[in-house]
Amino acid sequence: NAATGGTCFGDSGGPNFLGTTKTVAGVTSFALNGTCGGTGGVFRLDRPDVRAFINSFL
C-alpha cells in the first residue's frame, strides 16, 4: 500500500526482507485488515525444517 506501507491483498508470496538488507527472511502470507495498513502474516524461512525443504531444491 503506497499510502501506509502495509501488506495488501495480492502481496502474498512476496518477499519480506531482513532489515534493510536484500536477504529474504520470510514470505508474505496474508493481510491482517481491509485497509492494507500495517504488517501482515509472514511465513518465516529461518526454521530448520523449512531450510531443509528449500535446500533440497538447490
JOBEL-V967315 format. One record per backbone hydrogen bond with DSSP energy under -1.0 kcal/mol. CO is the residue of the C=O (numbers start at 1). NH is the residue of the N-H. E is the energy in kcal/mol with one decimal. If there is no record, write none. Layout:
co->{CO:CO}
nh->{NH:NH}
e->{E:E}
This chain:
co->{1:8:11:14:16:16:18:23:25:26:27:28:30:33:38:41:41:43:47:48:49:50:51:52:54:55}
nh->{5:11:14:28:25:26:21:18:45:16:43:13:41:36:7:29:30:27:51:52:53:54:55:56:57:58}
e->{-3.0:-2.0:-2.3:-3.1:-2.9:-1.4:-2.2:-2.6:-2.4:-2.4:-2.9:-3.0:-2.3:-1.1:-2.2:-3.3:-1.2:-2.1:-2.8:-2.3:-1.7:-2.6:-2.9:-1.3:-1.9:-1.0}
